[in-house]
Amino acid sequence: MHALGGQTKRYVHATTGVVTIRCTGTEGRNPVVDMVRATGLAHRAEHKRIPEEVFGYTNDALRLFLGCLWSTDGSVERKRLSYSSSSLALIDDLAHLLLRLGIVTMRRSRTTSHRPNHELLITDQRDVRRFAEVLGPYLCTSKRRRLEGLLARVHTRSRNQSIYNVPAEVGFLVKTARQASGRSWREAGEAVGVEGHDLSSGLNLRTPRRALSRHRVRTLGDAFESPALRHLADNDVLWDPIVEITPVGERRVYDLAVPPFANFVAADVVIHNSMGKKKQEEMDRQRVVFVNGAKERGVDEAKANEVFDMMAKFAGYGFNRSHAAAYSIVAYQTAYLKAHYPAEFMAAAMTNEMGDTKKLAVVLEEARHLGLEMLPPSINHSQAHFTVENGKIRFGLGAIKGVGMGAIDALIKARDAGGPFTSLFGMTKRLDLRAVGKKALECLIRAGAMDDLEGHRAQLLEALDDAVRYAQKVQADLAAGQHSLFAANPNSIATMEPNLPMVEPWPKARRLKEERELIGFYVTGHPLDAYAPEVRAFATATFADAEALEAALAEADPGGDGYGGREARRKEWFCGIITDVQRRTTRSGKPIAFATMEDFHGQGEVVCFSSVFDRVQNYLKVDEVVLVHGEVEIRGGSVKVLARDVLPMWKVREQMVKALVVRVDRHRVGVEDIGQFRQVCDLYRGAVRLYFEILDDRLPGDLSASAAAPASST
């Protein structure tokens, strides 16, 4: 006070001993009041703020400031530290500065009839210890003593601040860990020295709603030997629910880096500075900013562009070092696994993509390219995930749509307990029908996963309702204790299994269609299998050739935009099955059709404009196998065909097959065989020429002869 030019007078209260110091100024001016006004603190209590210059203090100066602040207005209570104020801005400023020192806080607000009250709380044991370490030495004597008592009590309890709790979704991980361990709650409790009912108390693993303390998550992790739960309990991630998102419009965002850690504190959250690739349009805008700024600082424009080109070139392939090193390790590891354990690697890759049908189809095609055989889904052999059987990949039941993991777990549990299933009725009576519903069973039948059972898919689906009722009756009788007098096992129920209904099997096209609907692609075959010779003979491209077609288009139209003129567009033939058709009308009233078409390797879009629509509209049907000729466009890595012609396969054989070649092995074909073949040719006459290729190792070369024969004779 004296240094500021003021005069002081000291008063001591006779009863309480409280010392009051009053400052008076000279010439009508009080230096303390002037200082308060100069720092912007001359406001009402609800408008208090921490002075701006405090945010520029060093950590040592900041500790002194906060220690003195807590000594005057802060509280050290029996179970917590707190600071109260009617100013929300002051509480936020204080929380920010404490976070800078590594102390995490919670805020609580309430409004009274007098005025609003906001409270900053520090209750977690780690943060109390941190507070005592960095601010304790600067507290007044009485509060330092109370802090020592609080610190002693804190050591005896576990962390309890809600932001350290793990969100309720951890319940799903607890459920998974328990199933993986195979332990009951009693067994798990014995492993960590607690009662089983105490371990499971309050847990709802079906629909978790309560967050769990890290101490409890750690106990559960030890009980079920789960690395995932232990990691959640031991890491430093803080969880805070998002309760509201309020649009605030556009704001400037500043990405500040603090060397050497490249971290910064923004909006009170510690964020890691990241780096990403820019879009070309954004890069062009940034070039202008960069070059103009360089010119203003005396840098030659050509040199500025050269430097920016170097940065842009690096951005095209560059990663920060830690990112690149991590990806390199992963690349080497996965390359090794793919080379030496291809089936295991591809099975794991398929399991990883089970939730995305398109990505799964890509991995499946890569597995086929590697020569790996795919085994269809089977209730007797498949697991929930993709597995390997003797070098072949078995389809996972978890990839079938409409079949939940709970149903799969119950099915596998019943199979492991009682052995392979042999009949639909025998299977349903062994299942827990509360976990495996009729809808799940229907999806398994339609996907072909029950082909191991007696009967075909049409019979199984037709009998499903009866099988469920039969199983319910058997299980009810067993629960009621109605045992057969003739049963060898007193716990068994001797009930005759009904016979499967006599219905026609599904044709192959229906079976494949059901597989695609439930799995996303074909497993046991493909609709194009019957047309494989035509595909090999007439299709010049596939829908998986997008990259090669794009390169060819770029070569034909260098520097173009990818569309090019009509003369530059590449024309190809595609053979596939139509899976979807959308018919529309243009603004000018002309018809147009968009069809999704799929071949052996992928799918693409076929566009039929009005110039060809009338001629081909009868062939644009779902499940129709067609040959399409048209101009190719590539957009977003997908193939689009602007159709010039669409031919059904019967018309392909009629119009495009000009000749047939029959290879004849002289040692295996006799005169009688030739006579029978001639009778077939006479019966199905046509306009296609038939050529014979005679194979005989005693002849100097192949001999050919021709005779008229119909195309349909094939």
C-alpha angles and dihedrals in degrees: 000000000000091000089057090053098257132133120229137202125193125220127186120200109233096219107031099029091227112158118221123191119198123196124205128184137217129251091014096301125113111207093205091055090048091052092049092050091047091055093049094246098121094106138108118279095260090057099052118135135178107255113263094237090063089070088063095054121118115249092259092053091044092054090052092049095048092044091054091044091053091046091058105037107004126096131224106198133180095266105016151013119248143175121196130197140153088229114087090189091058091051091050092048091050092048089052094052093046090051088055087060092048097259116133118207141185127221127217124185132190135165123226130189088261103047142314118288126204123189131196113209133197110186108140116103094232093051093045089053091047091050091051091049099050104025104022095085090057098052123103116262098260095049092043089057092050089048090055089055092048090048091054092051093046092061090063098056135061126247110285111168110124095230088063091053118103113241120258092257087078084081089078090055090049089053092049092046092050092050092047092050094049090216126138119227089258093052092046091050092051089054091061099030101253135109115269093234090052090052093052098035113132095002119134104186095175095060107004114205106161127077115230128223116246090242090059093044088052091051091050090047091054092044093055097028091238117165089193094058092044090052092052090050096049104039126096099236114131118212124211124168120237104235100173141007115206119187110230100176126238120342134175113256120206120200105203123186124203110202136258095019100040089223130125140177113246124170087350092297122112105232130184115233108244136195128214141176117261128227116250093248091053091046090054091052092048091051090061092049092046096047094045091049091049092050091051088057094051099263118142113251093231091051091048091053090047091054092047090049089054091052092046091050091051092046088058092069109002129114129179111266099256092048093048093047092051092048091048091055091048091047093052093046095048092044090053092049093047091050099045103025104027097157094048092045095049092045089054091047091052091049089052091055098042091117095054115061095192094052091044090054090054092052091046091053090050089052090053089048088056089054095250116151119229117218116207123247113279131184088214099048110019125092124203090269132041112281139183124247116184093329093316126107117240115210114246120237089221091071093062112102117239095024112105125210090246091060091046093050091050092048094050091046091054091046093050091048099046106020130244120344117245105178138024094240092046091050098049094051089055095049129088097241091196088067099032108049129192091257092058091048091050091052091049091052094047092047091054095247091128097052088112090069127085113279133023129281096267091054093046094050092046091051097044097098091049091047092054092048090047092051092048091052093047092049092046091051091048091051090049092050097242098154125176116249089223098049114116091210112054089210093057130088116221101214120152113242112234120242122254115257118257105247133146116267118249115262115248092257091058092047092051092045091053091048092052092048093051100035104026097242141030120285110169095039144325132254088236094059090091090054099043094122091053091047091053092045103045112018110093097182142018132219089250091064094081094122095048092044091049091052090049091050091050090051091050092047107029113194091008129131095252095264101071125173120307090258090055096050117106117238120211142167118239126188121199150115122278111237101174138015129194118187118197142162124240124228089262090056096253121136122248132177133205116198130184110219130189131198133179093286110033146320139269143169127270119201119199114193124201092267090070102017098090092049097049106026093103089061095050097094131133112261091018114136109220144168113230127197117193153116117295127230126178119208125165092350093302130114121239120186121202097208123229094171138007120197128185114225095253088057091047090058091046100046107024105037105090100167143004126217119208116194112215121196104208092207094055103038122070135190091266091056091051090051092053091048090052090053090054091050091050091049095052105036121179144151100266119107117237121214127195122212107199115204116204124149090208093062122083091233145342116305120212131197128172137214134168115266136159122258091230091064088085 
